Amino acid sequence: MPVLTFTLLILAALSCSAEAQPQVGFATTISSADLLYFAGSPEQSYTLLEGHIKENPSDYEALWRAARAAVVLGIDAEGIEPQNRWLDPAIDLGNRAVAESPDQIEGRYWRGAATGRRALNAGNAYAAELAQRVYDDAHLILAQDSLHGGAHNLLGKLNYEIMSLSRIERFIGRLVVRNEALRDSSWENAEYHLMAAVELWPDFVLFQYDLAQLHIKRGRTEEAYKVFGKLLDIPPLHPVDRSLKERARMYLRESNDS
């Protein structure tokens, strides 16, 4: 979802809050959850949405927002188990959101984001299964909206992670699993989709960070540092942006010290 849309959500939430409407219902819950999320409190946003979903299990808007909060909490967590404690429910929430409204993009995108990050912590067979799910979700999104930066990032990150495996691991995976995600992976696809993501949604810190990681992996340190520098100039929007900015500063400090 473009930054402008997120900004409008915040303004709408602030408007609802300023009007001090007495009833507490769907709109108030969603607005409050968005305010908490964009204020840097994704866990509080998640908790609020979790309580709402228990009483309204079919609420698509709450389901995908809860998945979003869980994804960023998983990205920010230290260690595999803490990450998975957020990513697993994020996948479940994404599944439920897609089941409720399969033609809408937000639920599918955040499910794809959760699934892709979870694949990094999975064993070979499960990782291959998750990779195919990301591949499918991203292509379904792009079939609806070819300019969806998030879907391009999903495919870029997927290709990056697959190509980062050893040749033997990729060969065995392609031989045993034989899925499209593994078969179609390449460094060219990784770069194409990660570049498309930052061009389409230039204000997403995570997308810039992923592109910089690709440059580092490919031995293009100067290009990586340029992207890190650009990333630092982007105002934080998602809660994870601040930690990503700090990681970028660490890379730049290390480059200056060497």
Wavefront OBJ file of the C-alpha trace (Angstrom):
o trace
v 0.000 0.000 0.000
v 1.545 3.359 -1.014
v 2.729 5.796 1.639
v 0.046 8.305 0.661
v -2.622 5.767 1.587
v -1.004 5.152 4.959
v -0.801 8.900 5.568
v -4.489 9.291 4.757
v -5.280 6.482 7.204
v -3.430 8.323 9.957
v -5.218 11.581 9.192
v -8.563 9.805 9.176
v -7.766 8.200 12.504
v -6.757 11.536 13.996
v -9.993 13.043 12.724
v -12.044 10.298 14.377
v -10.140 10.823 17.609
v -10.604 14.583 17.508
v -14.355 14.229 17.071
v -14.413 12.151 20.269
v -17.262 10.000 19.096
v -18.904 8.297 22.074
v -19.557 4.904 20.478
v -16.799 2.306 20.363
v -17.140 0.208 17.237
v -15.439 -1.022 14.116
v -14.212 2.366 12.850
v -12.854 3.368 16.249
v -10.985 0.085 16.667
v -9.405 0.272 13.219
v -8.483 3.935 13.661
v -6.977 3.304 17.084
v -5.035 0.291 15.808
v -3.625 2.354 12.936
v -2.660 5.169 15.281
v -0.829 2.765 17.571
v 0.909 1.052 14.665
v 2.154 4.240 13.026
v 3.102 5.712 16.390
v 5.603 2.863 16.757
v 3.570 0.551 18.999
v 2.794 -2.467 16.798
v 2.365 -4.831 19.750
v -0.328 -2.629 21.272
v -1.956 -2.387 17.861
v -1.858 -6.169 17.577
v -3.345 -6.667 21.045
v -6.202 -4.276 20.299
v -6.946 -6.008 17.003
v -6.636 -9.462 18.563
v -9.386 -8.656 21.056
v -11.565 -7.213 18.307
v -11.066 -10.292 16.095
v -12.146 -12.640 18.877
v -15.545 -10.945 18.791
v -15.509 -10.302 15.022
v -13.632 -13.247 13.473
v -14.638 -12.358 9.916
v -13.480 -8.743 9.995
v -11.172 -8.493 6.972
v -9.872 -5.007 7.825
v -8.856 -6.117 11.307
v -7.365 -9.416 10.109
v -4.917 -7.924 7.629
v -3.911 -5.147 10.007
v -3.197 -7.692 12.746
v -1.098 -9.654 10.239
v 0.795 -6.448 9.396
v 1.565 -5.750 13.050
v 2.718 -9.340 13.608
v 4.998 -9.213 10.547
v 6.893 -6.126 11.688
v 7.174 -7.539 15.203
v 8.622 -10.714 13.715
v 11.119 -8.790 11.587
v 12.261 -6.799 14.615
v 12.544 -9.782 16.989
v 15.970 -11.218 17.806
v 16.374 -14.935 17.201
v 14.470 -17.582 15.278
v 11.992 -18.627 17.968
v 10.945 -15.069 18.915
v 10.542 -14.259 15.220
v 8.423 -17.332 14.565
v 6.179 -16.550 17.528
v 4.996 -13.547 15.527
v 5.354 -14.817 11.965
v 3.300 -17.981 12.469
v 0.198 -16.105 13.691
v 0.805 -13.515 10.965
v 0.506 -16.273 8.352
v -2.666 -17.558 9.996
v -4.186 -14.079 10.087
v -3.218 -13.553 6.461
v -4.834 -16.862 5.523
v -8.028 -15.816 7.257
v -8.003 -12.384 5.613
v -7.558 -13.912 2.150
v -10.320 -16.446 2.858
v -12.668 -13.609 3.809
v -11.819 -11.429 0.826
v -9.695 -13.221 -1.792
v -9.938 -10.398 -4.335
v -8.468 -7.723 -2.068
v -4.743 -7.149 -2.028
v -3.821 -6.144 1.537
v -4.452 -9.548 3.121
v -2.610 -11.378 0.361
v 0.357 -8.998 0.532
v 0.825 -9.238 4.296
v 0.375 -13.002 4.155
v 3.119 -13.088 1.530
v 5.362 -10.891 3.668
v 4.862 -13.148 6.702
v 5.369 -16.324 4.671
v 8.553 -15.065 3.044
v 10.138 -14.088 6.354
v 9.014 -17.367 7.953
v 10.653 -19.354 5.142
v 14.031 -18.022 6.271
v 13.585 -19.880 9.578
v 12.204 -23.128 8.151
v 13.662 -26.512 7.264
v 14.258 -27.324 3.601
v 10.910 -28.948 2.763
v 8.785 -26.387 4.612
v 10.894 -23.507 3.277
v 10.303 -24.712 -0.295
v 6.558 -24.932 0.369
v 6.503 -21.429 1.829
v 8.588 -20.084 -1.061
v 6.005 -21.337 -3.525
v 3.230 -19.662 -1.527
v 5.082 -16.330 -1.671
v 5.628 -16.781 -5.399
v 1.929 -17.475 -5.962
v 0.693 -14.582 -3.804
v 3.068 -12.085 -5.401
v 2.065 -13.067 -8.931
v -1.633 -12.935 -8.065
v -1.170 -9.419 -6.713
v 0.755 -8.307 -9.804
v -1.993 -9.726 -12.006
v -4.323 -7.237 -10.307
v -1.842 -4.393 -9.950
v 1.393 -4.576 -11.952
v 2.692 -1.483 -10.112
v 2.361 -2.962 -6.626
v 5.756 -2.281 -5.065
v 5.143 -4.709 -2.232
v 4.605 -7.652 -4.582
v 7.791 -6.796 -6.463
v 9.665 -6.729 -3.171
v 8.270 -10.152 -2.260
v 9.574 -11.625 -5.505
v 12.900 -9.809 -5.266
v 13.511 -10.982 -1.718
v 12.420 -14.519 -2.650
v 14.870 -14.682 -5.547
v 17.615 -13.178 -3.390
v 17.215 -15.766 -0.644
v 17.028 -18.711 -3.050
v 20.082 -17.568 -4.984
v 21.962 -17.072 -1.693
v 21.790 -20.831 -1.155
v 24.709 -22.920 -2.327
v 24.586 -24.415 -5.828
v 24.159 -27.874 -4.320
v 21.261 -26.743 -2.130
v 19.526 -25.120 -5.102
v 20.108 -28.175 -7.291
v 18.730 -30.573 -4.694
v 15.782 -28.290 -4.003
v 14.895 -28.014 -7.676
v 15.344 -31.752 -8.180
v 13.286 -32.823 -5.169
v 10.639 -30.115 -4.888
v 10.325 -29.002 -8.522
v 8.298 -25.871 -7.789
v 8.179 -22.680 -9.821
v 9.717 -20.500 -7.125
v 12.900 -22.574 -7.139
v 12.963 -23.187 -10.890
v 12.516 -19.534 -11.888
v 14.957 -18.014 -9.388
v 17.920 -15.940 -10.591
v 20.037 -12.989 -9.547
v 18.596 -11.085 -12.510
v 15.067 -11.605 -11.195
v 16.142 -10.599 -7.695
v 17.612 -7.334 -8.936
v 14.749 -6.573 -11.310
v 12.053 -6.944 -8.674
v 13.963 -5.236 -5.837
v 14.716 -2.289 -8.134
v 11.077 -2.164 -9.225
v 9.972 -2.118 -5.579
v 12.081 0.925 -4.661
v 11.141 2.751 -7.849
v 7.418 2.178 -7.342
v 7.338 2.745 -3.573
v 10.486 4.835 -2.899
v 9.465 5.786 0.647
v 9.527 2.236 2.018
v 12.645 1.896 4.170
v 12.514 -1.917 4.135
v 12.574 -2.038 0.338
v 15.639 0.210 0.207
v 17.307 -1.954 2.849
v 16.631 -5.151 0.889
v 18.096 -3.589 -2.253
v 21.232 -2.539 -0.366
v 21.607 -6.111 0.907
v 21.505 -7.356 -2.685
v 24.257 -4.922 -3.685
v 26.409 -6.148 -0.784
v 25.832 -9.774 -1.732
v 26.836 -9.036 -5.311
v 30.009 -7.215 -4.234
v 28.760 -3.729 -5.118
v 29.569 -2.031 -1.828
v 29.594 1.524 -3.178
v 26.094 1.112 -4.569
v 24.968 -0.432 -1.290
v 26.272 2.519 0.701
v 24.481 4.947 -1.612
v 21.219 3.120 -0.980
v 21.876 3.107 2.778
v 22.482 6.854 2.625
v 19.233 7.382 0.740
v 17.414 5.162 3.214
v 18.510 7.374 6.115
v 16.817 10.375 4.500
v 13.419 8.660 4.339
v 11.082 9.561 7.229
v 10.187 6.430 9.244
v 6.662 5.172 8.709
v 6.479 1.524 9.759
v 7.641 0.615 13.278
v 10.495 -1.506 11.909
v 11.946 1.455 9.998
v 13.893 2.790 12.961
v 15.782 -0.439 13.547
v 16.492 -0.769 9.824
v 17.887 2.749 9.803
v 20.157 1.865 12.726
v 21.433 -1.197 10.855
v 22.162 1.026 7.859
v 24.105 3.429 10.078
v 26.148 0.506 11.382
v 27.076 -0.522 7.839
v 28.096 3.041 7.012
v 30.130 3.416 10.217
v 31.946 0.170 9.473
v 32.728 1.382 5.965
v 34.188 4.627 7.344
v 36.284 2.751 9.895
v 37.755 0.337 7.355
l 1 2 3 4 5 6 7 8 9 10 11 12 13 14 15 16 17 18 19 20 21 22 23 24 25 26 27 28 29 30 31 32 33 34 35 36 37 38 39 40 41 42 43 44 45 46 47 48 49 50 51 52 53 54 55 56 57 58 59 60 61 62 63 64 65 66 67 68 69 70 71 72 73 74 75 76 77 78 79 80 81 82 83 84 85 86 87 88 89 90 91 92 93 94 95 96 97 98 99 100 101 102 103 104 105 106 107 108 109 110 111 112 113 114 115 116 117 118 119 120 121 122 123 124 125 126 127 128 129 130 131 132 133 134 135 136 137 138 139 140 141 142 143 144 145 146 147 148 149 150 151 152 153 154 155 156 157 158 159 160 161 162 163 164 165 166 167 168 169 170 171 172 173 174 175 176 177 178 179 180 181 182 183 184 185 186 187 188 189 190 191 192 193 194 195 196 197 198 199 200 201 202 203 204 205 206 207 208 209 210 211 212 213 214 215 216 217 218 219 220 221 222 223 224 225 226 227 228 229 230 231 232 233 234 235 236 237 238 239 240 241 242 243 244 245 246 247 248 249 250 251 252 253 254 255 256 257 258
